[in-house]
Amino acid sequence: MKKNTILRILLGFPLGIAVGYVITICISLVWAQGYYSPCVPELIEAMGNEINAVVLQALLTGVLGAGFAGSSVIWEIERLSLVKQTGIYFLAVSVFMLPTAYFLYWMEHSARGALRYFGIFVLIFVGIWITRFLTGKRNVRQMNEHLQKIK
């Protein structure tokens, strides 16, 4: 399991950077009026210039990707119930997501902004969890139907 976790972390870092980059392209297509916006203006201001902001964003999105990827091994611990796996995974990815969002100015730097961002994070997490749960349930049903046909 340790080897698997390390491998996922190593693969998750560049994947996190890539996903972060694609997100900036999508955001730029929608809101930047024909320009590329590599990060939020507040981050550029805080870092002193655009290149420092982009470097920090790349590093933190890499860490975020590594955190999500490494944490995914939690789903393979069979001795834990689905509820425990979900709770532990949620806490683990929250430890990576929320500070990253704060430091990269993806959330407003206020209690209201943090609560709003956390609420959105929870909604997205729940939506993805439900989708994955229903997909897994459907796959189990299909495997059971296939096994019944074989018998």
CORUR-V524702 format. One record per backbone hydrogen bond with DSSP energy under -1.0 kcal/mol. NH is the residue of the N-H (numbers start at 1). CO is the residue of the C=O. E is the energy in kcal/mol with one decimal. If there is no record, write none. Layout:
BEGIN
<<NH	CO	E> <NH	CO	E>>
END
This chain:
BEGIN
<<5	1	-2.5> <6	2	-2.4> <7	3	-2.4> <8	4	-2.3> <9	5	-2.4> <10	6	-2.6> <11	7	-2.2> <12	8	-2.7> <13	9	-1.7> <15	11	-1.4> <16	12	-2.8> <17	13	-1.8> <18	14	-2.5> <19	15	-2.8> <20	16	-2.4> <21	17	-2.3> <22	18	-2.5> <23	19	-2.4> <24	20	-1.9> <25	21	-1.8> <26	22	-2.5> <27	23	-2.8> <28	24	-2.2> <29	25	-2.4> <30	26	-1.6> <31	27	-3.1> <32	28	-1.6> <35	32	-1.3> <44	40	-1.6> <45	41	-2.5> <46	42	-2.3> <47	43	-2.3> <48	44	-1.2> <53	49	-1.7> <54	50	-2.7> <55	51	-2.5> <56	52	-2.3> <57	53	-2.5> <58	54	-2.6> <59	55	-2.5> <60	56	-2.8> <61	57	-2.6> <62	58	-1.9> <63	59	-2.4> <64	60	-2.5> <65	61	-2.4> <66	62	-2.5> <67	63	-2.6> <68	64	-2.6> <69	65	-2.6> <70	66	-3.0> <71	67	-2.1> <73	70	-1.2> <74	71	-2.0> <75	72	-1.4> <76	73	-1.8> <77	74	-1.5> <78	76	-1.3> <80	77	-1.6> <85	81	-2.8> <86	82	-2.5> <87	83	-2.5> <88	84	-2.8> <89	85	-2.7> <90	86	-2.7> <91	87	-2.3> <92	88	-2.6> <93	89	-2.8> <94	90	-2.0> <95	91	-1.7> <97	93	-3.2> <98	94	-2.0> <100	96	-1.4> <101	97	-2.8> <102	98	-2.0> <103	99	-3.0> <104	100	-2.2> <105	102	-1.3> <106	101	-2.5> <107	101	-1.1> <110	108	-2.2> <114	110	-2.7> <115	111	-2.6> <116	112	-2.5> <117	113	-2.5> <118	114	-2.6> <119	115	-2.5> <120	116	-2.3> <121	117	-2.7> <122	118	-2.7> <123	119	-2.5> <124	120	-2.5> <125	121	-2.7> <126	122	-3.0> <127	123	-2.4> <128	124	-2.5> <129	125	-2.7> <130	126	-2.8> <131	127	-2.1> <132	128	-2.7> <133	129	-2.7> <134	130	-2.8> <135	131	-2.2> <136	132	-2.5> <137	133	-2.6> <138	134	-2.3> <139	135	-2.4> <140	136	-2.3> <141	137	-2.3> <142	138	-2.5> <143	139	-2.3> <144	140	-2.6> <145	141	-2.4> <146	142	-2.3> <147	143	-2.5> <148	144	-2.1> <149	145	-1.7> <150	146	-1.6> <151	147	-1.7>>
END
